[in-house]
Amino acid sequence: MTITENATTTGGYMGFVGVSTGSSSIMQVFPRWAEVLGLPTTELVGHDLPMDAGPAQYRAMVEQIRDDPHHRGALVTTHKMNVFAAASDLFDELDPFAVSCAEISSISKRGDRLIGRAKDPITVDLALNDFLPADHFARTGAEVVILGAGGSGTALSWALAERADAPAKVTVTARDDGKLTHLRDVHRQHGTRDGFIEYVRTDSVEQAAALVAAAPAGSLIVNATGLGKDRPGSPLPDDVVFPEDAWVWEFNYRGSLEFLHQARAQEAARGLHVVDGWRYFIHGWSQVVADVFELDLTPEIVERLAEAAESARR
């Protein structure tokens, strides 16, 4: 983490908790957004933690943010559930999404109070609405297969349960029974109707591919595993067969993106609609920046931010 002298003596700085924050486009984008939004600082600093970080590392990171008067707050990616598990007691306030989903994606300050929020159920819904027709599920009878039951997969399943145009069924996969148990508990607390979510443990990419191939035409297939970003790989094998006319959503926008390449390879033959994670990135960051700096975002402002970020896309 590098902090300029200017940042510590003027408007402070915002943090970014991740695995390889230096390679994220936000490092180029944030100063441009600061100009668009009139923020008091253009400084964004990374807090890199390994995938296998222990509770003490998470607590030290949260304490550093809390105790540094120049630190305005932070966005958390990859480590959202681990931050909650290890350090939720350090926060003075947690929003209902953070408590129900057991994750923290936004760390902000209000005076001497440290606030933790889970923004993903909001941001994933905004990103979904950017590309999926409003009546898609009612019109087609399509289903959803979410590969991965971590923070992003949990948030999407939550958003789909709230959606007016809800799919007939949502299948969520995981390699870990613990994550599926946690997801069941989240939906039980949420009051999600019985039978809406199917929780499936997949021990191999072939098992996941079978679920994808069996989904009806027009279904939404989502990579929420994180594979292809911080770790190489895909939750599916190269010979997977996507449903015809499916919407295939890769939550990542950077990295090796194997899942995205698999979908692109079948795009023409299967009539796929392939979407990467760029708009999810835009909504995710803009919502947390607004939280940290106490701003109200309109759709028009979000589009201005998207335009300002476009040149950094790769």
N, C-alpha and C positions, 0 to 999 in steps of 0.2 A: 504494500500500500504506500503510495507516495502522495503527500499533501503539500501543496505549494504554500509558501509564506503568505501570499496574497489571500488564499482561501481562509487561512486561520485568523486573519486580521480584519476581514471584511464580512462577507455574507456567509461564511462557513462553507460546508460542502455536504453533498448527499452521498450515501453509500450504496454499494451493490454487492450482495452476498451471493456467491456462486462458486463454481469450480474453476473455470478458466475465463474470468471476467474480462481480461485484457483483449480477448479475441472477439468480444461482442460488439456489434455495430453501435450499441448505445454509447460507447465511449466517443465515437465521432458525432453521434446524433445529439447527445445531451446539451452541449454548448449551443447548438442551433435552436433547440427547444427552449433553452433559457432565454434566448433573445426573443423568440415568439411570445413567450409567456411573461416576460419581464421578471424573471426570477432574480433573487439577490445574489446568486452565485452561478458560475458556469462549471464548477468543479464537481466531478464524480469520481469517487475512489472505490477500488475493488477490494473486497474482503474474500480472498480465495481460501476455501476449505476443501480438503479431499473428500471423495465420496464416502470414505470410511472414517470420517471425523468422529471423535468421541464426544460425549456430553460436556466434558470440561471445556472443549474447544468452542462449542456453541455458546456456553454460558459466558466465557471470556469475551467472545465477540459481542454478545448482547450488552454485557456490562460496559464494554468500551464505547459502544454507541450511546448508552444511557449516560455515562459519566463525562463524556467529552462535550463541553458546552458549544463547540463549533460544529458538532455533528448534527445535521438536521433530521436524519432518519435514513431509511434504506429500503430498497426492494430486495426480497429474498427469492431466489430461484433454486431449483434442485433440492435445497435443504429445508424446504418449508415445513415438512412434517417433523423433521428432526429438531428444528429450532423450537417448535411447540413442545415436543416431548422432553427436551432437555432444559428449556428456559422459560416456559410459560409463566412460572411463578415470579419472574422478574418484572413482569408487566403490570402496570396499575390498572389497565383496562384491556379487555379482549372483546371483539365484536362477536355476535352470535354465530357467524360463519366460521370464525376461528375456533370457537369452542366446539361446534358441531362437527366440523371437518378435521379438527385437531391439526391445524396447520396455520402458519403465519407467513404471509407473503409481503406485508407492508408494515414497516416499523416507523412510527412517527412520534413526535413529541408535542405535548400541549402544556406549556409551562414546565413544571418539574415532573409531569406525568408521562410515562412511557406507554404508548398505545400499540397494540398488535391487532392487525386486521387480516382477514383472508379475502382477497379481492378476486380470486380466480372464478368463483361462480358468476360474478358479474362480467368479468372480462371475456371469459370463454363464450358466454351467451352473446355478447356484443360481436365477437369475431364470427360466431356461427351465423348470426343474422346478416352479416356482410355478404355471405355467398349463398346460403341456402334459401330457396323460395319459402315464403311465409307459410304456404299451405302444402308444403312438400309431403309430409307424412300422411296427412288426411287424404291427399289426392292419390298417392301411390301405394299406401299400405307398407311402406318400407320400414326397415328396422335399423338398429344401430349396433355396431360391434366396436367396443372400446378396448383396445389392446393396452392393458396397464391400469392398475388400480391404485396408483400413487396419488399425489395431490391434484394433478391436472385431470386425470381420469375421474377422480372423485368429484371434482368441480363440474365436469361436463355432465356426469350422470345426474347430479343435483339440478343443473340448469335444465336438462331435458325433462326431469320430473315436474318442473315448474312451467314448462312450455305449454302455451295454449294449443299449439299444433304438436302434440306429443306423438312419438313413434309407438307402434304396436308393442314393441319389446326392445329392451336394451340389454345387451350381453356385455359383461365386463370380465376380462380375463386377468389372471395374475399367476406368477410362478410360486407365490407364497400364500399359504392358507391364512396367515396372519393379516395380510392386507385385505383379503376378501372378508374376513371376520370384521375388521374395522369398518369396511365399506357397508356391510350389513347393518352395523350399529349406527352409522351415520344416517342411513335411510330409515331405520326404525325410529330414531329420534326426530327425523324430519317428517315422518308420517307418510312416506311414500307408499302408494298402494301395493298390496301383495301381488306378486307375479310380474310387476313391471320390470324389475331388474332380475336378470339371471346371472349368478355368480359362478364362474367356471375356472377351475384350476387347469392350466395348460403346462405340462411338463416338457413340451417340445414345440418347435416351430411348426411341425407337421400338424399337431393338434390344433394350434391356433389357425393354421391355414384351412383346416376342415370346417371350422366355424365360419370363417370368412366366405368360403365357397358355398356354404349352405344358406347364406343370407339372401333374402329376396332381392330382385332387381331394384335398383335405385337406392339401396341401403347406404348408410353412412358408415364408413370404415375409418377408424381413427388410430393413429400411433401415438399413444400417451405414455409410452414406456421410457422415453428419454434416449433410447438406442438411436444412434445416428447423430447424436450431438456430443455429449460429454464422453460417451463410449461408442465405439464403432459397432455396427451391426443393425439388424432388423428383427422384429418379432415374428417375421414371416420368412419362409424360404423363397428362393427365386422362382420356383415353379408354382407358386400360389396362383389361384384363379380368382380374380375379383368378380363380384356380381356384375352383370351387365348394367350399364347406366349408373353405376355406383358413384357416390361422392367419396373421394379418398382424401382424408385430411391428415397431413403430416404436421404435428404440432411444432416441429423444429423448423427454423429457417436457415440455420448454419450448421456446419459439421459435415460428416461423410454422407448423411441423408440417404442411406441405402433403401429405406422404405419408400421414400419419394421416387427414387430411381426405378424401383420395382413397379410402382404405379404408372410412371411415365412410359415404361416399356409396353404396357398394355392399354394405354390411353386411347389410341385410335381403334384397335381391334375390339375392345370391350365397351367403347363409348363412355369412358370414364371422365369424371370431372375432378381434376387433381388440384388440390389446394395446399400451399405450404403454410408455414407458421408466421408469415410476415405481419399480417393484420392482427394476429393474436399477440405478437410482440408489441405492435403499436398500442393496442388497447391495454395490454398488461402494464406497460411502462407509463402510459399517460395517466392511468387511473392511480397508480402509486405516487407519481410525481404530484398529482393534484392533492392526494392525501397528505403527503409530507409538507407541501407548501400551502395547504388550506385554500385550494382553488376550486372554482366551479367550471366544469368543462361542458361546452355545448358541442353538438355534432359538427358545427362549423369549425370550432377550434381544433377538434380532433383531426379533421381533414387538413387543416393548415399544418398540424404537426406531422401528419403522414407525408405531405408534400415536402416538408423540410427534411424528412428522414430519407426520402427516396434515393438520393444520390449516394447514401451509405450502404444501400442494399447490395448484397453480393450472393 
